[in-house]
Amino acid sequence: MNLFTPDLFRNFALGFAVGSVIIGISTFDVLGNTLDAPVNAATPIEAAQPSGEFLIVPLEIEE
């Protein structure tokens, strides 16, 4: 009895294809409701700017 027969690979391929179709059909309606149009997309958040007291000033080294 051979473990890796062509039937095994064919059954895995068919099972994967059938499972993919079932998952695709079951999530088709869910994905359509969650995707927003570009008009409804969120606006980017502006990063906080550092105040002057936290800026590092280079030291002048005299030679």
Summary of the structure (lengths in Angstrom):
residues: 63
radius of gyration: 29.6
end to end distance: 86.5
largest distance: 86.5
contacts: 65
relative contact order: 0.06
helix: 56%
strand: 0%
